[in-house]
Amino acid sequence: MGTENVGNDVVSRENFQPCAEDIQRWMANAFDMAKDALENGEVPVGCLMVYNNEILGKGRNEVNETKNATRHAEMVALDQVLEWCRHRDLDPRTVCERTVLYVTVEPCIMCAGALRLTNIPLVVYGCNNDRFGGCGSVLDIPSADLPHTGSSFKCISGFRGEEAVEMLKTFYKQENPNAPKPKTRKE
Amino acid sequence: MEPQPKRRKESECDFDSWVAYPVLSNEQSQDTELIEAFAAPIINKKETSRLIKELAKVYPLPGLLHIKRVRSCKDKGSPHPLEVIVCLASDAPVIDHSKDMHISDLSSSGRLNCEGLGDPFLVKIPACPPLTRPQFEQASKHWPTSFHEDKQVTVALKGQLFTSSQKAKMQEYMMAAVAAARAGQQSGMEAVGAAVVDPEAERILAVGHDCRKGGHPLHHAIMVCIDLVARGQGGGAYTYDKYPACQSVLPYSSPSQKQGASTMTTCGVVQDGDSAEESGQPYICTGYDLYVTREPCVMCAMALVHSRIGRVFYGTASTDGAFGTKYKIHAQKDLNHRFEVFKGVLGQQCEDLNRPVPYIKMNS
C-alpha cells in the first residue's frame, strides 16, 4: 500500500505541466507584482502560487520594508499559501504538492531550499539569477542530493526573461538607500 | 561595560570540553593536487644559473609560480646535490617509452643546452599553491613550494584561535541556543536552537528555536532568529509571542557601548560590517555572529548570506548541512558575501539534543 502511494505521488508530480496559455497568463500576473516591488523600492521580483487554477499566494520582495533579508517574493507567497491551508484546515503538504510557482526571476539558493522543504513540484521562471540563483546559476538545489531537505522539483525557464532582466537593471541602476556603503574589497 | 544579567548556570560544562574548528573552503581543505613533471639532476653545479635562465625561456611554468625550480637533495651523500624541474610531462615531446629516456629528448630541438644535466626522471609536483600549513606540509613531500602562511588559519586549524575568555563567551551564547532548543522541544518542536550576538557589544540580540510543528514548515530556528533581529530593528514579518523562548532584544548602537568591549579576533574574514556601525544604524545582521546548535540547511545558510551575517558557530554537523557537509555556502564562489564558520562549539551538548527526550519530561 505505502509503496503504491509513493508511486502515484511520483507520477502526479512528473506529469504536472501547465499549458503555454496558462503560463503566459500567470507570468503576466507575476510581472505585475515585480513592477509593484520596483515602485516600492524593492528588488523587482514578483511571483504567484497557483493551485487548481486558483491563485493561493502572490508575492513580491519585501526586504527593505521588513528589514528582513529573507523576505523574498517566494517566501511572502508561500506564507499566503500556508495561511490559505490553515483557514481550510488542509494539510499544506498535499496542497503544495499540486501548486506551481510562477516567478519573474530564478529563485535564489534560499528560496530553492524553501521550495524543496514545502514540496512545490514545479517552478516556472523568467530570467536567470547570476548573483544568487539556486536553480542552476550558482547552485542546482532542485535536483541536488538532499534527502532530508524536502523533495526535488522541476523548473521551466525563459518566460519573458529579457523583460525580467531589464527590470532588475533598472533597479540596480538606482542606489539602494537601505544598504550600507560598499567597502573596497580586500583580497 | 556591565555584563548582561544571566540566570543560566555557566558551570554546566567546562569549556575545555570542546574545540571550535574552522570550516574552510574546499580549496583550503582538499588534498594537494599533483601533476607530473620531468626533473633532472644537475651534474655540473656551475651550469645551474644558466640552466635556470634557459629553462625559464624554453619551458616556462606559468601558473606554477609556487614551485621552486631547483631543489637540493636531502640525501647528503648524493653525487648530485641539486635537481631541477625541466618541464611538465604534458609539455614534453612524445617519447618512446621502450627506451630509457635521455636528457637530449627534452632539448626542444636544441633550444635548451642540456650540458650539466643528468638524465631526466618523472616527479609529481603540487599543481596549486598550498593555502594552509597541512597542505604545505603535504605538498613539500613531493617538491619544494613557496607558502604564504596565514598564521590565523594555522592557529585556527589547531583549534587554538580563541582565548579562554573568548571561549567562555562563545559557550555562554551557545548555551542560550541550547536552552532555546530545549524549550522548543518541550513544546513538541525539533530540538534546534539559535542565537544572534553582537560580538562588539557582547550582547545576545535574539534567541529562537525551531517553530515548525503545527505552524510553518519554514520556521527553522535560524529563520526565526533572523526575523527576531528584524523585529528588534523595527521590522519583522512574524510574531512569535506563543513561544516565550523566542525573544529579541533591541541592539545598542551608542559608541560608549563599544569601548572596553573586546573584539574577538578572526582570521581573514571578509567583513563589510563596519559601515553600518559608522552610520550608527544596524543593518540586518551585518557584523553579528550566529550560534546554532546544529549545522544549518541550505535555506538557512543562504538566509544568513542574504542577512550579511558576520560569523557562524555551530555545534554539530547535519546530514544535509550547507556549512561543510553538503555545501560550503559561506565560501561559495560567485556569492557576494563570505564569512567564517566554526563548528564544534559545545559539540557534546548540541549532539545530546538529537537524543530522544528523557521520558520524565515527556510525561510532564
HADDOCK unambig.tbl for C-alpha pairs under 7 A between the chains (distance, minus, plus):
assign (segid A and resid 66 and name CA) (segid B and resid 230 and name CA) 6.78 0.50 0.50
assign (segid A and resid 66 and name CA) (segid B and resid 235 and name CA) 4.42 0.50 0.50
assign (segid A and resid 66 and name CA) (segid B and resid 236 and name CA) 4.96 0.50 0.50
assign (segid A and resid 66 and name CA) (segid B and resid 237 and name CA) 6.14 0.50 0.50
assign (segid A and resid 67 and name CA) (segid B and resid 230 and name CA) 5.20 0.50 0.50
assign (segid A and resid 67 and name CA) (segid B and resid 235 and name CA) 5.14 0.50 0.50
assign (segid A and resid 67 and name CA) (segid B and resid 236 and name CA) 6.43 0.50 0.50
assign (segid A and resid 67 and name CA) (segid B and resid 284 and name CA) 6.16 0.50 0.50
assign (segid A and resid 68 and name CA) (segid B and resid 226 and name CA) 6.82 0.50 0.50
assign (segid A and resid 68 and name CA) (segid B and resid 227 and name CA) 6.01 0.50 0.50
assign (segid A and resid 68 and name CA) (segid B and resid 230 and name CA) 5.35 0.50 0.50
assign (segid A and resid 68 and name CA) (segid B and resid 236 and name CA) 6.17 0.50 0.50
assign (segid A and resid 68 and name CA) (segid B and resid 284 and name CA) 6.51 0.50 0.50
assign (segid A and resid 69 and name CA) (segid B and resid 284 and name CA) 6.94 0.50 0.50
assign (segid A and resid 69 and name CA) (segid B and resid 306 and name CA) 5.57 0.50 0.50
assign (segid A and resid 69 and name CA) (segid B and resid 307 and name CA) 5.28 0.50 0.50
assign (segid A and resid 70 and name CA) (segid B and resid 303 and name CA) 5.74 0.50 0.50
assign (segid A and resid 70 and name CA) (segid B and resid 306 and name CA) 6.76 0.50 0.50
assign (segid A and resid 109 and name CA) (segid B and resid 299 and name CA) 6.69 0.50 0.50
assign (segid A and resid 109 and name CA) (segid B and resid 302 and name CA) 6.15 0.50 0.50
assign (segid A and resid 110 and name CA) (segid B and resid 298 and name CA) 6.47 0.50 0.50
assign (segid A and resid 110 and name CA) (segid B and resid 299 and name CA) 4.02 0.50 0.50
assign (segid A and resid 110 and name CA) (segid B and resid 300 and name CA) 6.75 0.50 0.50
assign (segid A and resid 110 and name CA) (segid B and resid 302 and name CA) 4.92 0.50 0.50
assign (segid A and resid 110 and name CA) (segid B and resid 303 and name CA) 5.87 0.50 0.50
assign (segid A and resid 111 and name CA) (segid B and resid 299 and name CA) 6.63 0.50 0.50
assign (segid A and resid 113 and name CA) (segid B and resid 298 and name CA) 5.92 0.50 0.50
assign (segid A and resid 113 and name CA) (segid B and resid 299 and name CA) 4.61 0.50 0.50
assign (segid A and resid 114 and name CA) (segid B and resid 218 and name CA) 6.69 0.50 0.50
assign (segid A and resid 114 and name CA) (segid B and resid 299 and name CA) 5.96 0.50 0.50
assign (segid A and resid 118 and name CA) (segid B and resid 217 and name CA) 6.81 0.50 0.50
assign (segid A and resid 131 and name CA) (segid B and resid 334 and name CA) 6.69 0.50 0.50
assign (segid A and resid 131 and name CA) (segid B and resid 335 and name CA) 6.28 0.50 0.50
assign (segid A and resid 132 and name CA) (segid B and resid 335 and name CA) 6.48 0.50 0.50
assign (segid A and resid 138 and name CA) (segid B and resid 334 and name CA) 6.85 0.50 0.50
assign (segid A and resid 146 and name CA) (segid B and resid 320 and name CA) 5.69 0.50 0.50
assign (segid A and resid 148 and name CA) (segid B and resid 320 and name CA) 6.15 0.50 0.50
assign (segid A and resid 149 and name CA) (segid B and resid 320 and name CA) 6.93 0.50 0.50
assign (segid A and resid 180 and name CA) (segid B and resid 275 and name CA) 5.92 0.50 0.50
assign (segid A and resid 180 and name CA) (segid B and resid 276 and name CA) 5.66 0.50 0.50
assign (segid A and resid 181 and name CA) (segid B and resid 275 and name CA) 6.41 0.50 0.50
assign (segid A and resid 183 and name CA) (segid B and resid 272 and name CA) 6.38 0.50 0.50
